[in-house]
C-alpha cells in the first residue's frame, strides 16, 4: 500500500476586509501580530511585543476556519483619515486600552463617533476591551458605565455590536475575535 497524500483543507478566496482602528497606544499592532500568528498556526514562535506607533496602514491577509479575509490596521495617529476606509470594510473592530482611565475616556468618544457614522451603521462592529491582563485594568463595572454598555445593547438590536475583553499581549480572548470576524464580517 502506498501513501496517499493528505488533502489540505481549501481556503476560500479573500472574502472581505475588516477595519481595525483604535486610539494611539491601544494595542492594535500587537493584536494584529497575535492574530496573524494564530492564523499561521505559529504559536510556538515567540511574539515580538515591541511595537512603534503605527503611521499609515498595515494589511494582514488572514484565514480562520477556512475563510480568508484582510485585516486593515489604521494607526491611531491617522484618526482623521479613518473615514477613507469605511466604505471598503465589511466590519469594524475598535480596540480600547482599558488599563488607563484617560485612554478609556478618549476611546469612548471615538467609539461612539464611529457608531454614529452613516457609512458604518449597517456594518457589524466589535469593541475590544484590551489590556485586561494588566493589574491596573479598570474594573468591569467602570467600563460598563464609561462605555454605556446598556445603550450598546439597544444599538445591537439594529446591527451586530459585540464587546469582548482581550489581551493582545497574552492572546486571551483572541480566538473569539477570529470567530466573530468569520461569523459577522466574512462574505460567504
N, CA, C and O of each residue as an XYZ file, in Angstrom:
752
protein
N       0.829     -1.188      0.000
C       0.000      0.000      0.000
C       0.867      1.242      0.000
O       1.778      1.355      0.820
N       0.611      2.151     -0.875
C       1.361      3.400     -0.946
C       0.742      4.449     -0.048
O      -0.394      4.321      0.407
N       1.498      5.461      0.186
C       0.997      6.574      0.987
C       0.102      7.441      0.124
O       0.413      7.732     -1.031
N      -0.980      7.834      0.688
C      -1.907      8.718     -0.003
C      -1.682     10.119      0.548
O      -1.793     10.339      1.754
N      -1.370     11.057     -0.321
C      -1.140     12.414      0.183
C      -2.412     12.956      0.839
O      -3.518     12.764      0.333
N      -2.234     13.627      1.958
C      -3.370     14.221      2.647
C      -3.796     15.473      1.905
O      -2.966     16.265      1.457
N      -5.060     15.630      1.787
C      -5.582     16.832      1.134
C      -5.563     17.974      2.133
O      -6.023     17.848      3.268
N      -5.029     19.061      1.688
C      -5.046     20.253      2.524
C      -6.436     20.857      2.472
O      -7.060     20.886      1.411
N      -6.928     21.338      3.603
C      -8.231     21.993      3.564
C      -8.155     23.226      2.671
O      -7.197     23.996      2.744
N      -9.139     23.402      1.853
C      -9.127     24.561      0.965
C      -9.588     25.794      1.728
O     -10.468     25.730      2.587
N      -8.982     26.889      1.398
C      -9.349     28.164      1.994
C     -10.068     28.958      0.922
O      -9.613     29.047     -0.218
N     -11.186     29.528      1.302
C     -11.951     30.349      0.366
C     -11.118     31.565     -0.034
O     -10.266     32.009      0.735
N     -11.353     32.104     -1.223
C     -10.649     33.335     -1.606
C     -10.981     34.447     -0.605
O     -11.998     34.396      0.087
N     -10.109     35.441     -0.546
C     -10.321     36.562      0.370
C     -11.730     37.094      0.177
O     -12.132     37.451     -0.930
N     -12.462     37.140      1.263
C     -13.866     37.495      1.133
C     -14.278     38.647      2.041
O     -15.395     38.666      2.559
N     -13.402     39.577      2.228
C     -13.811     40.756      2.965
C     -12.675     41.443      3.682
O     -11.620     40.860      3.932
N     -12.919     42.704      4.007
C     -11.931     43.496      4.722
C     -12.509     43.912      6.068
O     -13.650     44.362      6.168
N     -11.695     43.750      7.085
C     -12.061     44.157      8.437
C     -11.184     45.344      8.797
O      -9.960     45.276      8.691
N     -11.809     46.424      9.220
C     -11.090     47.634      9.588
C     -10.782     47.597     11.077
O     -11.693     47.529     11.902
N      -9.497     47.643     11.424
C      -9.034     47.615     12.810
C      -8.517     48.998     13.169
O      -7.508     49.452     12.630
N      -9.217     49.667     14.085
C      -8.830     51.012     14.497
C      -8.884     51.124     16.022
O      -9.405     50.242     16.704
N      -8.349     52.197     16.528
C      -8.354     52.484     17.957
C      -7.430     53.651     18.203
O      -6.615     53.998     17.348
N      -7.551     54.250     19.352
C      -6.703     55.388     19.699
C      -5.253     54.947     19.821
O      -4.955     53.756     19.917
N      -4.362     55.921     19.814
C      -2.927     55.633     19.935
C      -2.641     54.840     21.207
O      -3.171     55.147     22.275
N      -1.802     53.820     21.081
C      -1.391     53.041     22.239
C      -2.392     52.025     22.730
O      -2.216     51.460     23.809
N      -3.442     51.777     21.964
C      -4.478     50.848     22.430
C      -4.088     49.380     22.261
O      -4.688     48.506     22.887
N      -3.089     49.103     21.419
C      -2.637     47.733     21.237
C      -3.016     47.093     19.918
O      -3.000     45.869     19.791
N      -3.356     47.910     18.938
C      -3.780     47.387     17.630
C      -2.688     46.578     16.939
O      -2.955     45.493     16.422
N      -1.479     47.089     16.924
C      -0.392     46.417     16.216
C      -0.083     45.068     16.849
O       0.064     44.072     16.140
N       0.013     45.023     18.147
C       0.283     43.757     18.826
C      -0.867     42.776     18.615
O      -0.646     41.581     18.420
N      -2.086     43.288     18.656
C      -3.255     42.445     18.411
C      -3.194     41.859     17.004
O      -3.419     40.662     16.821
N      -2.895     42.687     16.017
C      -2.811     42.205     14.631
C      -1.715     41.158     14.490
O      -1.906     40.150     13.811
N      -0.574     41.386     15.120
C       0.518     40.396     15.081
C       0.094     39.068     15.698
O       0.382     37.994     15.170
N      -0.590     39.172     16.817
C      -1.013     37.954     17.511
C      -2.041     37.189     16.668
O      -1.982     35.962     16.584
N      -2.969     37.899     16.054
C      -3.955     37.240     15.185
C      -3.267     36.570     13.998
O      -3.620     35.453     13.621
N      -2.280     37.257     13.409
C      -1.534     36.689     12.282
C      -0.852     35.395     12.721
O      -0.907     34.381     12.025
N      -0.225     35.448     13.861
C       0.475     34.279     14.387
C      -0.485     33.117     14.637
O      -0.159     31.966     14.346
N      -1.658     33.416     15.171
C      -2.654     32.377     15.426
C      -3.148     31.760     14.122
O      -3.295     30.542     14.021
N      -3.403     32.601     13.131
C      -3.892     32.102     11.841
C      -2.832     31.299     11.110
O      -3.149     30.355     10.386
N      -1.580     31.672     11.297
C      -0.473     30.936     10.674
C      -0.128     29.678     11.457
O       0.757     28.919     11.063
N      -0.829     29.457     12.568
C      -0.560     28.307     13.449
C       0.884     28.326     13.925
O       1.524     27.283     14.057
N       1.384     29.524     14.180
C       2.777     29.725     14.548
C       2.876     30.078     16.032
O       3.592     31.005     16.409
N       2.156     29.337     16.867
C       2.107     29.672     18.280
C       3.394     29.324     19.014
O       3.620     29.813     20.121
N       4.240     28.490     18.423
C       5.500     28.127     19.063
C       6.527     29.250     18.976
O       7.370     29.401     19.861
N       6.452     30.025     17.916
C       7.404     31.126     17.753
C       7.093     32.214     18.766
O       5.931     32.447     19.100
N       8.114     32.869     19.245
C       7.906     33.950     20.199
C       7.260     35.154     19.533
O       7.518     35.448     18.365
N       6.433     35.834     20.278
C       5.768     37.028     19.783
C       6.607     38.241     20.161
O       6.893     38.466     21.337
N       6.999     39.015     19.163
C       7.750     40.244     19.417
C       6.753     41.292     19.910
O       5.912     41.766     19.147
N       6.853     41.645     21.176
C       5.885     42.559     21.763
C       6.296     44.024     21.638
O       5.560     44.919     22.055
N       7.472     44.263     21.063
C       7.912     45.643     20.862
C       7.179     46.219     19.659
O       7.191     45.633     18.576
N       6.557     47.343     19.849
C       5.852     48.000     18.746
C       6.198     49.478     18.732
O       6.680     50.039     19.716
N       5.940     50.080     17.600
C       6.070     51.526     17.438
C       4.695     52.023     17.017
O       3.923     51.262     16.434
N       4.376     53.268     17.296
C       3.089     53.790     16.839
C       2.940     53.619     15.327
O       3.844     53.947     14.558
N       1.797     53.107     14.927
C       1.537     52.890     13.501
C       1.251     54.214     12.821
O       0.397     54.984     13.258
N       1.970     54.461     11.760
C       1.714     55.623     10.921
C       1.375     55.049      9.554
O       2.221     54.453      8.887
N       0.144     55.237      9.155
C      -0.303     54.635      7.906
C      -1.165     53.418      8.176
O      -1.799     53.303      9.225
N      -1.177     52.521      7.216
C      -1.990     51.319      7.351
C      -1.118     50.081      7.207
O      -0.088     50.097      6.532
N      -1.551     49.021      7.849
C      -0.899     47.721      7.747
C      -1.962     46.732      7.310
O      -3.048     46.684      7.888
N      -1.656     45.945      6.294
C      -2.587     44.917      5.829
C      -2.081     43.548      6.234
O      -0.903     43.235      6.067
N      -2.979     42.733      6.770
C      -2.668     41.345      7.090
C      -3.697     40.478      6.386
O      -4.900     40.714      6.497
N      -3.223     39.481      5.664
C      -4.122     38.547      4.997
C      -4.192     37.309      5.872
O      -3.204     36.598      6.052
N      -5.379     37.065      6.413
C      -5.567     36.011      7.394
C      -6.602     34.995      6.910
O      -7.429     35.284      6.046
N      -6.531     33.815      7.487
C      -7.539     32.780      7.223
C      -7.832     32.068      8.531
O      -6.925     31.671      9.261
N      -9.106     31.918      8.806
C      -9.559     31.231     10.015
C     -10.779     30.408      9.636
O     -11.697     30.898      8.979
N     -10.775     29.166     10.054
C     -11.868     28.245      9.725
C     -12.116     28.220      8.219
O     -13.257     28.229      7.756
N     -11.025     28.187      7.479
C     -11.023     28.116      6.009
C     -11.695     29.308      5.337
O     -12.138     29.217      4.192
N     -11.766     30.411      6.045
C     -12.285     31.664      5.491
C     -11.169     32.690      5.507
O     -10.547     32.926      6.543
N     -10.918     33.295      4.365
C      -9.844     34.275      4.251
C     -10.423     35.689      4.303
O     -11.526     35.948      3.822
N      -9.660     36.580      4.890
C     -10.073     37.977      4.954
C      -8.829     38.845      5.114
O      -7.744     38.355      5.426
N      -9.011     40.123      4.897
C      -7.936     41.087      5.062
C      -8.227     41.928      6.294
O      -9.329     42.450      6.461
N      -7.231     42.050      7.145
C      -7.325     42.910      8.315
C      -6.529     44.173      8.007
O      -5.319     44.117      7.787
N      -7.220     45.311      7.993
C      -6.557     46.593      7.724
C      -6.454     47.361      9.040
O      -7.450     47.848      9.575
N      -5.228     47.456      9.546
C      -4.979     48.230     10.752
C      -4.608     49.650     10.332
O      -3.694     49.858      9.534
N      -5.328     50.613     10.879
C      -5.031     52.020     10.602
C      -4.627     52.662     11.926
O      -5.364     52.589     12.910
N      -3.467     53.285     11.943
C      -2.910     53.855     13.161
C      -3.798     54.896     13.808
O      -4.549     55.606     13.139
N      -3.697     54.972     15.137
C      -4.473     55.945     15.893
C      -4.150     57.376     15.519
O      -5.017     58.249     15.556
N      -2.896     57.613     15.158
C      -2.485     58.952     14.741
C      -3.161     59.334     13.413
O      -3.219     60.506     13.042
N      -3.659     58.332     12.723
C      -4.316     58.548     11.423
C      -5.823     58.761     11.563
O      -6.543     58.695     10.567
N      -6.311     59.012     12.771
C      -7.739     59.151     13.032
C      -8.475     60.019     12.012
O      -9.561     59.629     11.580
N      -7.948     61.164     11.606
C      -8.675     61.968     10.608
C      -8.866     61.243      9.267
O      -9.748     61.602      8.487
N      -8.038     60.223      9.002
C      -8.137     59.503      7.730
C      -8.926     58.201      7.831
O      -9.161     57.558      6.807
N      -9.340     57.794      9.018
C     -10.110     56.560      9.164
C     -11.294     56.491      8.204
O     -11.536     55.435      7.618
N     -12.042     57.589      8.024
C     -13.222     57.514      7.153
C     -12.925     57.075      5.713
O     -13.823     56.582      5.031
N     -11.703     57.242      5.246
C     -11.353     56.797      3.893
C     -11.564     55.300      3.710
O     -11.739     54.831      2.585
N     -11.548     54.552      4.797
C     -11.616     53.091      4.731
C     -12.986     52.533      5.104
O     -13.178     51.317      5.081
N     -13.931     53.387      5.444
C     -15.239     52.921      5.895
C     -16.014     52.175      4.811
O     -16.587     51.117      5.072
N     -16.032     52.717      3.605
C     -16.835     52.098      2.550
C     -16.326     50.715      2.156
O     -17.124     49.837      1.824
N     -15.027     50.512      2.187
C     -14.435     49.252      1.727
C     -14.509     48.122      2.752
O     -14.320     46.958      2.400
N     -14.778     48.447      3.998
C     -14.740     47.394      5.021
C     -16.083     46.687      5.146
O     -17.140     47.250      4.859
N     -16.005     45.434      5.582
C     -17.208     44.640      5.861
C     -17.593     44.743      7.329
O     -18.749     44.529      7.695
N     -16.608     45.075      8.171
C     -16.850     45.159      9.607
C     -15.803     46.062     10.243
O     -14.746     46.330      9.671
N     -16.132     46.518     11.436
C     -15.270     47.403     12.201
C     -14.859     46.712     13.492
O     -15.698     46.165     14.209
N     -13.566     46.740     13.782
C     -13.056     46.283     15.075
C     -12.350     47.470     15.703
O     -11.410     48.021     15.131
N     -12.817     47.864     16.896
C     -12.252     49.009     17.603
C     -11.580     48.508     18.869
O     -12.191     47.790     19.660
N     -10.312     48.888     19.064
C      -9.530     48.459     20.219
C      -9.437     49.606     21.213
O      -9.027     50.713     20.864
N      -9.826     49.329     22.466
C      -9.763     50.326     23.524
C      -8.794     49.862     24.612
O      -8.874     48.729     25.086
N      -7.885     50.744     24.997
C      -6.979     50.481     26.111
C      -7.783     50.671     27.389
O      -8.192     51.788     27.705
N      -8.015     49.577     28.131
C      -8.817     49.670     29.345
C      -7.956     49.631     30.602
O      -8.462     49.393     31.699
N      -6.659     49.865     30.443
C      -5.776     49.866     31.605
C      -5.548     51.269     32.149
O      -4.825     51.448     33.129
N      -6.159     52.258     31.522
C      -5.920     53.646     31.893
C      -7.216     54.433     31.690
O      -7.837     54.364     30.629
N      -7.615     55.182     32.722
C      -8.881     55.920     32.652
C      -8.880     56.968     31.542
O      -9.878     57.121     30.837
N      -7.780     57.685     31.382
C      -7.727     58.728     30.340
C      -7.816     58.108     28.956
O      -8.538     58.616     28.098
N      -7.088     57.011     28.724
C      -7.133     56.344     27.418
C      -8.531     55.788     27.154
O      -9.029     55.863     26.031
N      -9.155     55.238     28.174
C     -10.512     54.698     28.003
C     -11.505     55.816     27.700
O     -12.412     55.642     26.887
N     -11.333     56.970     28.358
C     -12.230     58.101     28.102
C     -12.146     58.575     26.664
O     -13.168     58.856     26.039
N     -10.925     58.666     26.133
C     -10.759     59.043     24.728
C     -11.343     57.999     23.792
O     -11.915     58.332     22.754
N     -11.198     56.737     24.164
C     -11.730     55.652     23.335
C     -13.250     55.699     23.270
O     -13.834     55.411     22.224
N     -13.895     56.057     24.370
C     -15.363     56.148     24.381
C     -15.831     57.143     23.322
O     -16.755     56.867     22.557
N     -15.182     58.295     23.290
C     -15.565     59.338     22.329
C     -15.418     58.830     20.900
O     -16.337     58.971     20.093
N     -14.274     58.243     20.584
C     -14.050     57.772     19.210
C     -14.972     56.607     18.852
O     -15.450     56.525     17.721
N     -15.227     55.702     19.806
C     -16.122     54.570     19.571
C     -17.517     55.059     19.183
O     -18.086     54.581     18.203
N     -18.065     55.994     19.932
C     -19.406     56.479     19.627
C     -19.423     57.342     18.367
O     -20.438     57.378     17.672
N     -18.336     58.032     18.055
C     -18.254     58.740     16.769
C     -18.326     57.748     15.612
O     -18.992     58.004     14.609
N     -17.634     56.613     15.756
C     -17.666     55.589     14.709
C     -19.056     54.991     14.569
O     -19.543     54.812     13.453
N     -19.695     54.685     15.676
C     -21.042     54.101     15.621
C     -22.046     55.042     14.965
O     -23.008     54.597     14.339
N     -21.817     56.348     15.112
C     -22.749     57.331     14.549
C     -22.521     57.589     13.067
O     -23.387     58.167     12.409
N     -21.392     57.181     12.530
C     -21.091     57.464     11.127
C     -22.007     56.648     10.209
O     -22.085     55.425     10.326
N     -22.687     57.326      9.312
C     -23.667     56.679      8.433
C     -23.049     55.560      7.592
O     -23.720     54.571      7.298
N     -21.789     55.703      7.205
C     -21.151     54.678      6.367
C     -20.895     53.382      7.119
O     -20.669     52.341      6.501
N     -20.926     53.433      8.424
C     -20.660     52.233      9.223
C     -21.915     51.657      9.878
O     -21.868     50.576     10.464
N     -23.030     52.369      9.782
C     -24.211     51.963     10.536
C     -24.780     50.609     10.142
O     -25.445     49.973     10.959
N     -24.548     50.158      8.949
C     -25.069     48.848      8.545
C     -24.028     47.739      8.715
O     -24.283     46.585      8.369
N     -22.875     48.089      9.240
C     -21.776     47.119      9.349
C     -21.620     46.645     10.788
O     -21.767     47.428     11.726
N     -21.323     45.367     10.956
C     -21.117     44.867     12.311
C     -19.897     45.526     12.946
O     -18.920     45.848     12.270
N     -19.979     45.718     14.273
C     -18.908     46.389     14.998
C     -18.532     45.570     16.232
O     -19.388     45.044     16.942
N     -17.236     45.484     16.458
C     -16.692     44.760     17.601
C     -15.845     45.719     18.416
O     -14.907     46.325     17.898
N     -16.179     45.857     19.699
C     -15.424     46.684     20.627
C     -14.577     45.750     21.476
O     -15.104     44.884     22.175
N     -13.266     45.927     21.412
C     -12.351     45.090     22.185
C     -11.826     45.869     23.376
O     -11.174     46.902     23.220
N     -12.116     45.364     24.566
C     -11.540     45.915     25.789
C     -10.182     45.255     25.952
O     -10.087     44.146     26.478
N      -9.136     45.926     25.506
C      -7.788     45.369     25.511
C      -7.078     45.664     26.833
O      -7.479     46.532     27.609
N      -6.015     44.909     27.051
C      -5.143     45.058     28.210
C      -5.861     44.706     29.508
O      -5.601     45.296     30.556
N      -6.766     43.737     29.421
C      -7.481     43.269     30.610
C      -6.570     42.478     31.533
O      -6.919     42.228     32.686
N      -5.405     42.081     31.036
C      -4.450     41.309     31.838
C      -3.635     42.186     32.787
O      -2.945     41.664     33.663
N      -3.700     43.460     32.635
C      -2.880     44.359     33.460
C      -3.487     44.550     34.848
O      -4.707     44.587     35.008
N      -2.628     44.669     35.832
C      -3.074     44.845     37.219
C      -3.902     46.125     37.387
O      -4.834     46.158     38.191
N      -3.568     47.170     36.638
C      -4.274     48.441     36.769
C      -5.484     48.562     35.837
O      -6.035     49.652     35.685
N      -5.899     47.466     35.219
C      -7.067     47.497     34.318
C      -8.294     47.994     35.079
O      -8.516     47.627     36.232
N      -9.071     48.821     34.424
C     -10.274     49.363     35.054
C     -11.255     48.226     35.363
O     -11.345     47.260     34.605
N     -11.978     48.339     36.462
C     -12.957     47.299     36.807
C     -14.059     47.202     35.746
O     -14.379     48.180     35.072
N     -14.622     46.021     35.617
C     -15.684     45.785     34.631
C     -16.838     46.773     34.799
O     -17.348     47.297     33.808
N     -17.254     47.032     36.030
C     -18.381     47.940     36.278
C     -18.059     49.348     35.774
O     -18.927     50.022     35.219
N     -16.833     49.788     35.962
C     -16.417     51.110     35.469
C     -16.508     51.158     33.947
O     -16.989     52.140     33.382
N     -16.049     50.104     33.291
C     -16.122     50.053     31.824
C     -17.567     50.023     31.342
O     -17.901     50.654     30.339
N     -18.411     49.304     32.039
C     -19.823     49.245     31.655
C     -20.454     50.625     31.676
O     -21.211     50.988     30.775
N     -20.136     51.396     32.719
C     -20.695     52.751     32.819
C     -20.037     53.692     31.815
O     -20.722     54.447     31.125
N     -18.711     53.647     31.735
C     -17.968     54.545     30.864
C     -18.368     54.368     29.395
O     -18.589     55.350     28.686
N     -18.458     53.128     28.949
C     -18.795     52.842     27.554
C     -20.305     52.704     27.328
O     -20.744     52.399     26.219
N     -21.089     52.930     28.378
C     -22.552     52.880     28.283
C     -23.014     51.587     27.602
O     -23.742     51.617     26.609
N     -22.578     50.462     28.153
C     -22.862     49.169     27.524
C     -24.346     48.875     27.452
O     -24.773     48.150     26.553
N     -25.152     49.408     28.364
C     -26.605     49.178     28.283
C     -27.172     49.822     27.014
O     -28.105     49.289     26.414
N     -26.616     50.956     26.609
C     -27.051     51.596     25.362
C     -26.603     50.787     24.151
O     -27.296     50.750     23.134
N     -25.446     50.142     24.258
C     -24.967     49.303     23.152
C     -25.904     48.144     22.900
O     -26.068     47.716     21.758
N     -26.526     47.626     23.958
C     -27.473     46.530     23.779
C     -28.633     46.956     22.898
O     -29.092     46.167     22.072
N     -29.125     48.192     23.050
C     -30.225     48.648     22.208
C     -29.758     48.885     20.773
O     -30.506     48.636     19.828
N     -28.518     49.367     20.607
C     -27.956     49.530     19.264
C     -27.797     48.161     18.620
O     -28.013     48.004     17.418
N     -27.418     47.177     19.419
C     -27.193     45.819     18.933
C     -28.431     45.167     18.344
O     -28.324     44.198     17.592
N     -29.601     45.684     18.677
C     -30.824     45.144     18.067
C     -30.930     45.565     16.604
O     -31.559     44.879     15.799
N     -30.317     46.686     16.268
C     -30.381     47.217     14.912
C     -29.215     46.744     14.051
O     -29.331     46.696     12.827
N     -28.101     46.396     14.671
C     -26.907     45.940     13.967
C     -26.083     45.094     14.923
O     -26.271     45.156     16.138
N     -25.189     44.322     14.383
C     -24.353     43.464     15.226
C     -23.281     44.295     15.914
O     -22.340     44.757     15.268
N     -23.420     44.488     17.227
C     -22.426     45.166     18.045
C     -22.058     44.210     19.172
O     -22.922     43.749     19.919
N     -20.780     43.922     19.283
C     -20.301     42.966     20.270
C     -19.151     43.580     21.049
O     -18.374     44.369     20.512
N     -19.048     43.211     22.320
C     -17.954     43.667     23.182
C     -17.240     42.426     23.701
O     -17.873     41.502     24.212
N     -15.914     42.412     23.566
C     -15.122     41.288     24.067
C     -13.924     41.799     24.857
O     -13.254     42.737     24.426
N     -13.648     41.188     26.012
C     -12.417     41.500     26.732
C     -11.279     40.677     26.143
O     -11.436     39.483     25.886
N     -10.134     41.316     25.930
C      -8.994     40.614     25.325
C      -7.680     41.093     25.933
O      -7.621     42.090     26.654
N      -6.640     40.348     25.615
C      -5.277     40.790     25.899
C      -4.452     40.512     24.650
O      -4.181     39.357     24.321
N      -4.059     41.558     23.968
C      -3.207     41.387     22.789
C      -1.859     40.811     23.186
O      -1.195     40.166     22.375
N      -1.452     41.037     24.423
C      -0.161     40.549     24.891
C      -0.181     39.039     25.132
O       0.694     38.320     24.649
N      -1.174     38.559     25.876
C      -1.221     37.135     26.225
C      -1.990     36.299     25.203
O      -1.833     35.079     25.153
N      -2.818     36.952     24.392
C      -3.643     36.228     23.429
C      -4.996     35.842     23.983
O      -5.815     35.264     23.267
N      -5.246     36.147     25.235
C      -6.526     35.806     25.849
C      -7.666     36.493     25.097
O      -7.637     37.702     24.869
N      -8.665     35.704     24.719
C      -9.847     36.225     24.040
C      -9.704     36.392     22.535
O     -10.686     36.705     21.863
N      -8.509     36.191     21.986
C      -8.316     36.463     20.554
C      -8.933     35.402     19.651
O      -9.273     35.705     18.508
N      -9.087     34.183     20.121
C      -9.764     33.186     19.283
C     -11.225     33.585     19.098
O     -11.806     33.330     18.043
N     -11.825     34.209     20.112
C     -13.201     34.701     19.985
C     -13.276     35.841     18.969
O     -14.284     35.991     18.278
N     -12.224     36.635     18.877
C     -12.176     37.720     17.880
C     -12.197     37.123     16.478
O     -12.961     37.572     15.624
N     -11.369     36.118     16.237
C     -11.342     35.463     14.915
C     -12.685     34.826     14.599
O     -13.169     34.935     13.472
N     -13.291     34.167     15.568
C     -14.613     33.561     15.352
C     -15.646     34.630     15.002
O     -16.478     34.431     14.117
N     -15.589     35.773     15.706
C     -16.529     36.862     15.439
C     -16.348     37.377     14.013
O     -17.328     37.600     13.303
N     -15.111     37.564     13.598
C     -14.840     38.064     12.252
C     -15.406     37.120     11.213
O     -16.058     37.560     10.266
N     -15.167     35.835     11.374
C     -15.668     34.846     10.402
C     -17.190     34.856     10.375
O     -17.792     34.763      9.306
N     -17.806     34.968     11.527
C     -19.280     34.942     11.617
C     -19.930     36.217     11.071
O     -20.949     36.154     10.383
N     -19.336     37.375     11.381
C     -20.000     38.643     11.079
C     -19.446     39.412      9.886
O     -20.151     40.242      9.311
N     -18.204     39.153      9.506
C     -17.578     40.041      8.524
C     -17.183     39.366      7.226
O     -16.992     40.039      6.214
N     -17.059     38.058      7.237
C     -16.575     37.385      6.046
C     -17.757     36.990      5.170
O     -18.667     36.284      5.604
N     -17.720     37.459      3.934
C     -18.779     37.163      2.971
C     -18.667     35.712      2.571
O     -17.582     35.232      2.242
N     -19.762     35.028      2.597
C     -19.751     33.591      2.245
C     -20.140     33.384      0.809
O     -20.184     32.247      0.339
